[in-house]
Amino acid sequence: MASLRIVKKDIDFLISEVISDCWVFMYINPDKKTDDAVAVINDAVALRNELYNRVNQRPAENAKKHFKAINMDLLKGVDELFVRVSNLTK
């Protein structure tokens, strides 16, 4: 099992990548879909907070299964956010 610090760093890194992509989009396209980009940022922050709460409430039993589920939800959530960011350019 990875340490909690590494799990939290992974969460922070991936969420910060989504947010930075939104900022780059808003910088390059100041007149296009800014509200949608801000909505993606808000959803990314909400995902980060939800995952942090789940990491901090780890069970005594089945910890490996718990953290595997968190990792899968992180990857799935970040993938959906990146798809939303890429759809902003269309």
Secondary structure by P-SEA (a helix, b strand, c coil): cccaaaaaaaaaaaaaaaaaaaaaaaaaccccaaaaaaaaaaaaaaaaaaaaaaaaaccccaaaaaaaaaaaaaaaaaaaaaaaaaaccc
